Amino acid sequence: MSRVIDLLRKSVLGSLILLGLSSVADAQDPVDTALAKARRIFTQAWQTPLNHQYAPHLLLDARAVLADAEQRRQRLGLFDEDETPAEQTDRILYQAWLVEQTILLAESLVQRRLLEQQIDSLTREKQQRQQRLARLPRQPPDPADPPPSRSIPHSHTVTLGGELFPPQRPVISRRLIQELQPLAAFLVQHPDRRIRIEGHSDDSGDPVTNLRRSEQRADAVKAILIDHGVQPDRITRFGYGAARPVADDSTAAGRRRNRRVELIITHHLQD
């Protein structure tokens, strides 16, 4: 009878040990899964030549973060005076997520660069057509024709400077609202105008943070205009992070100029 009890005890103990090992393995699965996904996304991006051409700095940032995360994975569970195992796990998961977001930002930057090239090409073609038309002989106007109407400028840009968007401060301020009130009144009085809001930041943060800040600034301007009566369907907004600087980010004055929002006001009639 005692032998049977010992066997049962050993069997139960063995099951508990196996269950404990399985739980440890399951606890590590999210880390391995996240790193495998980040590694796969990074590898695909690294093998794409356009990413190296238009977003090499973002690829290098992602590679450094991924390498550090993999090194931390090898040391996961070992004694560390600075971090507990749970904190180590959280850091690795965050780094895997950051790799994915950095690659997404790189791909967005590539797409924007390609789109800008297409726009530049179309602009050059339009200018060439206009030059060819200008060289054609002009016919005298027919007296029966009505006089030409006054042309309307295609677009007008308003820039809200960095003094309206100080770092580490709430995005919507009383001064920003006061600055936008005349523009909102103009747009309400001219419902045929459309507005494109483009948010920008300096390079003081990481790419993901910079993109989020630029989007928050654009969203703040959009919210103020809507609150003052501008219809939402007349507004589009974009955030570009630190990808389009207008000044040197190595100085405080340059960073202040780069923290800006540009509003492009256009007429709904197209050429």
CYANA upper distance limits for C-alpha pairs under 8 A (distance plus 0.5 A):
  1 MET  CA      5 ILE  CA      6.98
  2 SER  CA      6 ASP  CA      6.72
  3 ARG  CA      7 LEU  CA      6.68
  4 VAL  CA      8 LEU  CA      6.69
  5 ILE  CA      9 ARG  CA      6.56
  6 ASP  CA     10 LYS  CA      6.62
  7 LEU  CA     11 SER  CA      6.50
  8 LEU  CA     12 VAL  CA      6.58
  9 ARG  CA     13 LEU  CA      6.60
 10 LYS  CA     14 GLY  CA      6.46
 11 SER  CA     15 SER  CA      6.72
 12 VAL  CA     16 LEU  CA      6.75
 13 LEU  CA     17 ILE  CA      6.71
 14 GLY  CA     18 LEU  CA      6.71
 15 SER  CA     19 LEU  CA      6.50
 16 LEU  CA     20 GLY  CA      6.57
 17 ILE  CA     21 LEU  CA      6.73
 18 LEU  CA     22 SER  CA      6.57
 19 LEU  CA     23 SER  CA      6.67
 20 GLY  CA     24 VAL  CA      6.82
 21 LEU  CA     25 ALA  CA      6.75
 22 SER  CA     26 ASP  CA      6.61
 23 SER  CA     27 ALA  CA      6.59
 24 VAL  CA     28 GLN  CA      6.92
 25 ALA  CA     29 ASP  CA      6.78
 26 ASP  CA     30 PRO  CA      8.14
 28 GLN  CA     32 ASP  CA      6.98
 29 ASP  CA     33 THR  CA      6.38
 30 PRO  CA     34 ALA  CA      6.44
 31 VAL  CA     35 LEU  CA      6.63
 31 VAL  CA     73 ARG  CA      8.35
 31 VAL  CA     89 THR  CA      7.39
 31 VAL  CA     92 ILE  CA      7.43
 31 VAL  CA     93 LEU  CA      6.62
 32 ASP  CA     36 ALA  CA      6.49
 33 THR  CA     37 LYS  CA      6.71
 34 ALA  CA     38 ALA  CA      6.67
 34 ALA  CA     93 LEU  CA      6.98
 34 ALA  CA     96 ALA  CA      6.44
 34 ALA  CA     97 TRP  CA      8.12
 35 LEU  CA     39 ARG  CA      6.42
 35 LEU  CA     66 LEU  CA      8.46
 35 LEU  CA     69 ALA  CA      8.29
 35 LEU  CA     70 GLU  CA      7.94
 35 LEU  CA     93 LEU  CA      8.14
 35 LEU  CA     96 ALA  CA      6.11
 36 ALA  CA     40 ARG  CA      6.62
 37 LYS  CA     41 ILE  CA      6.71
 37 LYS  CA     96 ALA  CA      8.47
 38 ALA  CA     42 PHE  CA      6.54
 38 ALA  CA     66 LEU  CA      8.05
 38 ALA  CA     96 ALA  CA      5.96
 38 ALA  CA     97 TRP  CA      7.73
 38 ALA  CA     99 VAL  CA      6.61
 38 ALA  CA    100 GLU  CA      6.30
 39 ARG  CA     43 THR  CA      6.51
 39 ARG  CA     66 LEU  CA      7.77
 40 ARG  CA     44 GLN  CA      6.81
 41 ILE  CA     45 ALA  CA      6.79
 41 ILE  CA    100 GLU  CA      7.27
 41 ILE  CA    103 ILE  CA      7.98
 42 PHE  CA     46 TRP  CA      6.47
 42 PHE  CA     59 LEU  CA      8.46
 42 PHE  CA     62 ALA  CA      7.81
 42 PHE  CA     63 ARG  CA      7.96
 42 PHE  CA     99 VAL  CA      7.78
 42 PHE  CA    100 GLU  CA      7.92
 42 PHE  CA    103 ILE  CA      7.25
 43 THR  CA     47 GLN  CA      6.72
 44 GLN  CA     48 THR  CA      7.10
 45 ALA  CA     51 ASN  CA      7.19
 45 ALA  CA     59 LEU  CA      8.26
 45 ALA  CA    103 ILE  CA      7.40
 46 TRP  CA     51 ASN  CA      7.62
 46 TRP  CA     52 HIS  CA      7.89
 46 TRP  CA     59 LEU  CA      7.42
 48 THR  CA     52 HIS  CA      7.67
 49 PRO  CA     53 GLN  CA      6.87
 50 LEU  CA     54 TYR  CA      6.60
 50 LEU  CA     55 ALA  CA      8.37
 50 LEU  CA    110 VAL  CA      7.37
 51 ASN  CA     55 ALA  CA      5.62
 51 ASN  CA     56 PRO  CA      6.82
 51 ASN  CA     59 LEU  CA      7.95
 51 ASN  CA    106 ALA  CA      7.27
 51 ASN  CA    107 GLU  CA      7.41
 51 ASN  CA    110 VAL  CA      6.91
 52 HIS  CA     56 PRO  CA      5.04
 52 HIS  CA     59 LEU  CA      7.82
 54 TYR  CA    109 LEU  CA      7.77
 54 TYR  CA    110 VAL  CA      6.20
 54 TYR  CA    113 ARG  CA      7.70
 55 ALA  CA     59 LEU  CA      7.11
 55 ALA  CA    106 ALA  CA      6.07
 55 ALA  CA    107 GLU  CA      8.46
 55 ALA  CA    109 LEU  CA      7.30
 55 ALA  CA    110 VAL  CA      7.20
 56 PRO  CA     60 LEU  CA      6.81
 57 HIS  CA     61 ASP  CA      6.70
 58 LEU  CA     62 ALA  CA      6.67
 58 LEU  CA    102 THR  CA      6.88
 58 LEU  CA    103 ILE  CA      7.63
 58 LEU  CA    105 LEU  CA      8.38
 58 LEU  CA    106 ALA  CA      6.45
 58 LEU  CA    207 PRO  CA      8.47
 59 LEU  CA     63 ARG  CA      6.64
 59 LEU  CA    102 THR  CA      8.22
 59 LEU  CA    103 ILE  CA      7.47
 59 LEU  CA    106 ALA  CA      7.76
 60 LEU  CA     64 ALA  CA      6.73
 61 ASP  CA     65 VAL  CA      6.84
 61 ASP  CA    102 THR  CA      8.23
 62 ALA  CA     66 LEU  CA      6.57
 62 ALA  CA     98 LEU  CA      8.19
 62 ALA  CA     99 VAL  CA      5.52
 62 ALA  CA    102 THR  CA      6.63
 62 ALA  CA    103 ILE  CA      7.47
 63 ARG  CA     67 ALA  CA      6.59
 63 ARG  CA     99 VAL  CA      8.26
 64 ALA  CA     68 ASP  CA      6.76
 65 VAL  CA     69 ALA  CA      6.68
 65 VAL  CA     95 GLN  CA      6.77
 65 VAL  CA     96 ALA  CA      8.44
 65 VAL  CA     98 LEU  CA      8.26
 65 VAL  CA     99 VAL  CA      7.09
 66 LEU  CA     70 GLU  CA      6.72
 66 LEU  CA     95 GLN  CA      7.38
 66 LEU  CA     96 ALA  CA      7.24
 66 LEU  CA     99 VAL  CA      6.94
 67 ALA  CA     71 GLN  CA      6.80
 68 ASP  CA     72 ARG  CA      6.72
 69 ALA  CA     73 ARG  CA      6.66
 69 ALA  CA     91 ARG  CA      8.49
 69 ALA  CA     92 ILE  CA      5.82
 69 ALA  CA     95 GLN  CA      6.59
 69 ALA  CA     96 ALA  CA      7.57
 70 GLU  CA     74 GLN  CA      6.97
 70 GLU  CA     92 ILE  CA      8.47
 71 GLN  CA     75 ARG  CA      7.15
 72 ARG  CA     76 LEU  CA      6.49
 72 ARG  CA     88 GLN  CA      7.98
 72 ARG  CA     92 ILE  CA      7.43
 73 ARG  CA     92 ILE  CA      7.54
 76 LEU  CA     85 PRO  CA      7.17
 76 LEU  CA     88 GLN  CA      7.14
 76 LEU  CA     89 THR  CA      7.83
 77 GLY  CA     85 PRO  CA      6.05
 78 LEU  CA     85 PRO  CA      8.38
 80 ASP  CA     84 THR  CA      7.31
 83 GLU  CA     87 GLU  CA      6.13
 83 GLU  CA     88 GLN  CA      6.58
 84 THR  CA     88 GLN  CA      6.69
 85 PRO  CA     89 THR  CA      6.65
 86 ALA  CA     90 ASP  CA      6.74
 87 GLU  CA     91 ARG  CA      6.65
 88 GLN  CA     92 ILE  CA      6.83
 89 THR  CA     93 LEU  CA      6.74
 90 ASP  CA     94 TYR  CA      6.60
 91 ARG  CA     95 GLN  CA      6.65
 92 ILE  CA     96 ALA  CA      6.70
 93 LEU  CA     97 TRP  CA      6.77
 94 TYR  CA     98 LEU  CA      6.59
 95 GLN  CA     99 VAL  CA      6.72
 96 ALA  CA    100 GLU  CA      7.09
 97 TRP  CA    101 GLN  CA      6.82
 98 LEU  CA    102 THR  CA      6.53
 99 VAL  CA    103 ILE  CA      6.76
100 GLU  CA    104 LEU  CA      6.75
101 GLN  CA    105 LEU  CA      6.68
101 GLN  CA    208 VAL  CA      7.39
102 THR  CA    106 ALA  CA      6.70
102 THR  CA    207 PRO  CA      7.52
102 THR  CA    208 VAL  CA      7.24
103 ILE  CA    107 GLU  CA      6.69
104 LEU  CA    108 SER  CA      6.69
105 LEU  CA    109 LEU  CA      6.64
105 LEU  CA    207 PRO  CA      8.16
105 LEU  CA    208 VAL  CA      7.96
106 ALA  CA    110 VAL  CA      6.76
107 GLU  CA    111 GLN  CA      6.75
108 SER  CA    112 ARG  CA      6.69
109 LEU  CA    113 ARG  CA      6.67
110 VAL  CA    114 LEU  CA      6.73
111 GLN  CA    115 LEU  CA      6.63
112 ARG  CA    116 GLU  CA      6.56
113 ARG  CA    117 GLN  CA      6.76
114 LEU  CA    118 GLN  CA      6.85
115 LEU  CA    119 ILE  CA      6.70
116 GLU  CA    120 ASP  CA      6.58
117 GLN  CA    121 SER  CA      6.61
118 GLN  CA    122 LEU  CA      6.67
119 ILE  CA    123 THR  CA      6.54
120 ASP  CA    124 ARG  CA      6.69
121 SER  CA    125 GLU  CA      6.76
122 LEU  CA    126 LYS  CA      6.66
123 THR  CA    127 GLN  CA      6.71
124 ARG  CA    128 GLN  CA      6.61
125 GLU  CA    129 ARG  CA      6.70
126 LYS  CA    130 GLN  CA      6.69
127 GLN  CA    131 GLN  CA      6.64
128 GLN  CA    132 ARG  CA      6.72
129 ARG  CA    133 LEU  CA      6.64
130 GLN  CA    134 ALA  CA      6.55
131 GLN  CA    135 ARG  CA      6.97
132 ARG  CA    136 LEU  CA      7.27
141 PRO  CA    145 ASP  CA      7.87
152 ILE  CA    267 HIS  CA      8.23
153 PRO  CA    266 THR  CA      8.48
153 PRO  CA    267 HIS  CA      8.18
154 HIS  CA    266 THR  CA      6.20
154 HIS  CA    267 HIS  CA      6.47
154 HIS  CA    270 GLN  CA      8.28
155 SER  CA    264 ILE  CA      6.95
155 SER  CA    265 ILE  CA      5.88
155 SER  CA    266 THR  CA      4.77
155 SER  CA    267 HIS  CA      7.22
156 HIS  CA    264 ILE  CA      6.13
156 HIS  CA    265 ILE  CA      5.63
156 HIS  CA    266 THR  CA      7.04
157 THR  CA    262 GLU  CA      7.15
157 THR  CA    263 LEU  CA      5.98
157 THR  CA    264 ILE  CA      4.89
157 THR  CA    265 ILE  CA      6.67
158 VAL  CA    262 GLU  CA      6.24
158 VAL  CA    263 LEU  CA      5.52
158 VAL  CA    264 ILE  CA      6.97
158 VAL  CA    265 ILE  CA      8.42
159 THR  CA    260 ARG  CA      7.43
159 THR  CA    261 VAL  CA      6.38
159 THR  CA    262 GLU  CA      4.96
159 THR  CA    263 LEU  CA      6.75
160 LEU  CA    164 LEU  CA      7.37
160 LEU  CA    260 ARG  CA      6.05
160 LEU  CA    261 VAL  CA      5.64
160 LEU  CA    262 GLU  CA      6.72
160 LEU  CA    263 LEU  CA      8.50
161 GLY  CA    165 PHE  CA      7.83
161 GLY  CA    256 ARG  CA      7.93
161 GLY  CA    257 ARG  CA      6.63
161 GLY  CA    258 ASN  CA      8.45
161 GLY  CA    259 ARG  CA      7.24
161 GLY  CA    260 ARG  CA      5.31
161 GLY  CA    261 VAL  CA      7.38
162 GLY  CA    166 PRO  CA      6.87
162 GLY  CA    255 ARG  CA      8.41
162 GLY  CA    256 ARG  CA      5.08
162 GLY  CA    257 ARG  CA      5.82
162 GLY  CA    258 ASN  CA      7.25
162 GLY  CA    259 ARG  CA      5.07
162 GLY  CA    260 ARG  CA      5.54
163 GLU  CA    256 ARG  CA      7.22
164 LEU  CA    173 SER  CA      8.28
164 LEU  CA    175 ARG  CA      7.50
164 LEU  CA    176 LEU  CA      6.45
164 LEU  CA    260 ARG  CA      8.39
165 PHE  CA    169 ARG  CA      8.05
165 PHE  CA    171 VAL  CA      6.94
165 PHE  CA    217 ARG  CA      8.10
165 PHE  CA    259 ARG  CA      6.97
165 PHE  CA    260 ARG  CA      7.49
166 PRO  CA    256 ARG  CA      8.26
166 PRO  CA    259 ARG  CA      8.41
171 VAL  CA    216 GLN  CA      7.65
171 VAL  CA    217 ARG  CA      6.72
171 VAL  CA    220 ALA  CA      7.03
172 ILE  CA    176 LEU  CA      7.01
172 ILE  CA    177 ILE  CA      7.89
172 ILE  CA    220 ALA  CA      6.43
172 ILE  CA    221 VAL  CA      8.45
173 SER  CA    177 ILE  CA      6.93
174 ARG  CA    178 GLN  CA      6.75
175 ARG  CA    179 GLU  CA      6.63
176 LEU  CA    180 LEU  CA      6.80
177 ILE  CA    181 GLN  CA      6.72
177 ILE  CA    224 ILE  CA      7.09
178 GLN  CA    182 PRO  CA      8.43
179 GLU  CA    183 LEU  CA      8.47
180 LEU  CA    184 ALA  CA      6.60
180 LEU  CA    221 VAL  CA      8.34
180 LEU  CA    224 ILE  CA      7.97
180 LEU  CA    225 LEU  CA      7.72
181 GLN  CA    185 ALA  CA      6.70
181 GLN  CA    225 LEU  CA      8.30
181 GLN  CA    228 HIS  CA      7.86
182 PRO  CA    186 PHE  CA      6.75
183 LEU  CA    187 LEU  CA      6.74
184 ALA  CA    188 VAL  CA      6.67
184 ALA  CA    225 LEU  CA      6.03
184 ALA  CA    228 HIS  CA      6.66
184 ALA  CA    229 GLY  CA      7.73
184 ALA  CA    230 VAL  CA      7.06
185 ALA  CA    189 GLN  CA      6.79
185 ALA  CA    228 HIS  CA      8.05
186 PHE  CA    190 HIS  CA      6.67
187 LEU  CA    191 PRO  CA      6.64
187 LEU  CA    193 ARG  CA      7.08
187 LEU  CA    230 VAL  CA      7.05
188 VAL  CA    229 GLY  CA      6.87
188 VAL  CA    230 VAL  CA      6.21
192 ASP  CA    267 HIS  CA      6.63
192 ASP  CA    268 HIS  CA      6.15
193 ARG  CA    234 ARG  CA      8.06
193 ARG  CA    265 ILE  CA      7.03
193 ARG  CA    266 THR  CA      6.06
193 ARG  CA    267 HIS  CA      5.20
193 ARG  CA    268 HIS  CA      6.31
194 ARG  CA    234 ARG  CA      5.56
194 ARG  CA    235 ILE  CA      6.81
194 ARG  CA    265 ILE  CA      6.19
194 ARG  CA    266 THR  CA      5.69
194 ARG  CA    267 HIS  CA      6.68
194 ARG  CA    268 HIS  CA      6.85
195 ILE  CA    234 ARG  CA      6.83
195 ILE  CA    235 ILE  CA      5.59
195 ILE  CA    236 THR  CA      7.11
195 ILE  CA    263 LEU  CA      6.96
195 ILE  CA    264 ILE  CA      6.04
195 ILE  CA    265 ILE  CA      5.00
195 ILE  CA    266 THR  CA      6.75
196 ARG  CA    235 ILE  CA      6.38
196 ARG  CA    236 THR  CA      5.43
196 ARG  CA    237 ARG  CA      6.27
196 ARG  CA    238 PHE  CA      8.37
196 ARG  CA    263 LEU  CA      6.15
196 ARG  CA    264 ILE  CA      5.54
196 ARG  CA    265 ILE  CA      7.03
197 ILE  CA    218 ALA  CA      6.42
197 ILE  CA    221 VAL  CA      8.20
197 ILE  CA    222 LYS  CA      7.86
197 ILE  CA    235 ILE  CA      7.85
197 ILE  CA    236 THR  CA      6.61
197 ILE  CA    237 ARG  CA      4.99
197 ILE  CA    238 PHE  CA      6.69
197 ILE  CA    261 VAL  CA      7.41
197 ILE  CA    262 GLU  CA      6.42
197 ILE  CA    263 LEU  CA      5.20
197 ILE  CA    264 ILE  CA      7.06
198 GLU  CA    214 SER  CA      8.48
198 GLU  CA    218 ALA  CA      6.55
198 GLU  CA    237 ARG  CA      6.35
198 GLU  CA    238 PHE  CA      5.37
198 GLU  CA    239 GLY  CA      6.24
198 GLU  CA    240 TYR  CA      7.70
198 GLU  CA    261 VAL  CA      6.10
198 GLU  CA    262 GLU  CA      5.66
198 GLU  CA    263 LEU  CA      6.91
199 GLY  CA    214 SER  CA      4.95
199 GLY  CA    215 GLU  CA      6.26
199 GLY  CA    216 GLN  CA      8.26
199 GLY  CA    217 ARG  CA      6.27
199 GLY  CA    218 ALA  CA      5.24
199 GLY  CA    237 ARG  CA      8.26
199 GLY  CA    238 PHE  CA      6.70
199 GLY  CA    239 GLY  CA      5.15
199 GLY  CA    240 TYR  CA      6.66
199 GLY  CA    241 GLY  CA      7.79
199 GLY  CA    260 ARG  CA      6.85
199 GLY  CA    261 VAL  CA      5.04
199 GLY  CA    262 GLU  CA      7.09
200 HIS  CA    211 LEU  CA      8.34
200 HIS  CA    213 ARG  CA      8.27
200 HIS  CA    214 SER  CA      5.10
200 HIS  CA    215 GLU  CA      8.25
200 HIS  CA    217 ARG  CA      8.29
200 HIS  CA    239 GLY  CA      6.76
200 HIS  CA    240 TYR  CA      5.98
200 HIS  CA    241 GLY  CA      5.64
200 HIS  CA    242 ALA  CA      6.58
200 HIS  CA    243 ALA  CA      8.37
200 HIS  CA    244 ARG  CA      7.67
200 HIS  CA    245 PRO  CA      8.37
200 HIS  CA    258 ASN  CA      7.02
200 HIS  CA    259 ARG  CA      6.15
200 HIS  CA    260 ARG  CA      5.89
200 HIS  CA    261 VAL  CA      6.50
201 SER  CA    210 ASN  CA      6.41
201 SER  CA    211 LEU  CA      7.98
201 SER  CA    213 ARG  CA      7.14
201 SER  CA    214 SER  CA      5.88
201 SER  CA    240 TYR  CA      8.18
201 SER  CA    241 GLY  CA      5.66
201 SER  CA    242 ALA  CA      5.45
201 SER  CA    245 PRO  CA      8.43
201 SER  CA    255 ARG  CA      8.42
201 SER  CA    258 ASN  CA      6.13
201 SER  CA    259 ARG  CA      4.84
201 SER  CA    260 ARG  CA      7.09
202 ASP  CA    210 ASN  CA      7.67
202 ASP  CA    241 GLY  CA      7.92
202 ASP  CA    242 ALA  CA      5.68
202 ASP  CA    245 PRO  CA      7.69
202 ASP  CA    249 ASP  CA      6.90
202 ASP  CA    255 ARG  CA      5.68
202 ASP  CA    256 ARG  CA      7.99
202 ASP  CA    258 ASN  CA      5.68
202 ASP  CA    259 ARG  CA      6.03
203 ASP  CA    207 PRO  CA      8.23
203 ASP  CA    210 ASN  CA      7.23
203 ASP  CA    241 GLY  CA      8.44
203 ASP  CA    242 ALA  CA      5.85
203 ASP  CA    249 ASP  CA      7.10
203 ASP  CA    255 ARG  CA      8.15
204 SER  CA    210 ASN  CA      8.17
205 GLY  CA    209 THR  CA      6.35
205 GLY  CA    210 ASN  CA      6.21
206 ASP  CA    210 ASN  CA      6.63
207 PRO  CA    211 LEU  CA      6.63
207 PRO  CA    241 GLY  CA      7.48
207 PRO  CA    242 ALA  CA      8.02
208 VAL  CA    212 ARG  CA      6.76
208 VAL  CA    241 GLY  CA      8.48
209 THR  CA    213 ARG  CA      6.66
210 ASN  CA    214 SER  CA      6.77
210 ASN  CA    241 GLY  CA      5.16
210 ASN  CA    242 ALA  CA      6.69
211 LEU  CA    215 GLU  CA      6.76
211 LEU  CA    239 GLY  CA      6.68
211 LEU  CA    240 TYR  CA      6.47
211 LEU  CA    241 GLY  CA      4.29
211 LEU  CA    242 ALA  CA      7.67
212 ARG  CA    216 GLN  CA      6.62
212 ARG  CA    239 GLY  CA      8.04
212 ARG  CA    241 GLY  CA      7.63
213 ARG  CA    217 ARG  CA      6.78
213 ARG  CA    241 GLY  CA      7.54
214 SER  CA    218 ALA  CA      6.83
214 SER  CA    239 GLY  CA      5.44
214 SER  CA    240 TYR  CA      6.80
214 SER  CA    241 GLY  CA      5.72
214 SER  CA    259 ARG  CA      8.48
214 SER  CA    261 VAL  CA      8.50
215 GLU  CA    219 ASP  CA      6.50
215 GLU  CA    237 ARG  CA      8.44
215 GLU  CA    238 PHE  CA      6.96
215 GLU  CA    239 GLY  CA      4.86
215 GLU  CA    240 TYR  CA      8.03
215 GLU  CA    241 GLY  CA      8.19
216 GLN  CA    220 ALA  CA      6.57
217 ARG  CA    221 VAL  CA      6.94
217 ARG  CA    261 VAL  CA      7.40
218 ALA  CA    222 LYS  CA      6.72
218 ALA  CA    237 ARG  CA      6.63
218 ALA  CA    238 PHE  CA      7.27
218 ALA  CA    239 GLY  CA      7.22
218 ALA  CA    261 VAL  CA      6.97
219 ASP  CA    223 ALA  CA      6.54
219 ASP  CA    237 ARG  CA      7.61
220 ALA  CA    224 ILE  CA      6.79
221 VAL  CA    225 LEU  CA      6.83
222 LYS  CA    226 ILE  CA      6.72
222 LYS  CA    235 ILE  CA      7.72
222 LYS  CA    237 ARG  CA      7.93
223 ALA  CA    227 ASP  CA      6.54
224 ILE  CA    228 HIS  CA      6.82
225 LEU  CA    229 GLY  CA      7.11
225 LEU  CA    230 VAL  CA      6.05
226 ILE  CA    230 VAL  CA      5.17
226 ILE  CA    231 GLN  CA      6.59
226 ILE  CA    232 PRO  CA      6.66
230 VAL  CA    234 ARG  CA      7.96
231 GLN  CA    235 ILE  CA      7.92
240 TYR  CA    244 ARG  CA      7.41
242 ALA  CA    258 ASN  CA      8.18
245 PRO  CA    249 ASP  CA      8.31
245 PRO  CA    258 ASN  CA      5.97
246 VAL  CA    254 GLY  CA      8.39
246 VAL  CA    257 ARG  CA      7.47
246 VAL  CA    258 ASN  CA      6.39
247 ALA  CA    254 GLY  CA      5.29
247 ALA  CA    255 ARG  CA      7.61
247 ALA  CA    257 ARG  CA      6.91
247 ALA  CA    258 ASN  CA      6.76
248 ASP  CA    254 GLY  CA      5.29
248 ASP  CA    255 ARG  CA      7.39
249 ASP  CA    254 GLY  CA      5.56
249 ASP  CA    255 ARG  CA      5.28
249 ASP  CA    258 ASN  CA      8.04
250 SER  CA    254 GLY  CA      7.39
250 SER  CA    255 ARG  CA      7.77
251 THR  CA    255 ARG  CA      6.76
252 ALA  CA    256 ARG  CA      6.67
253 ALA  CA    257 ARG  CA      6.90
254 GLY  CA    258 ASN  CA      6.82
255 ARG  CA    259 ARG  CA      6.81
256 ARG  CA    260 ARG  CA      8.27
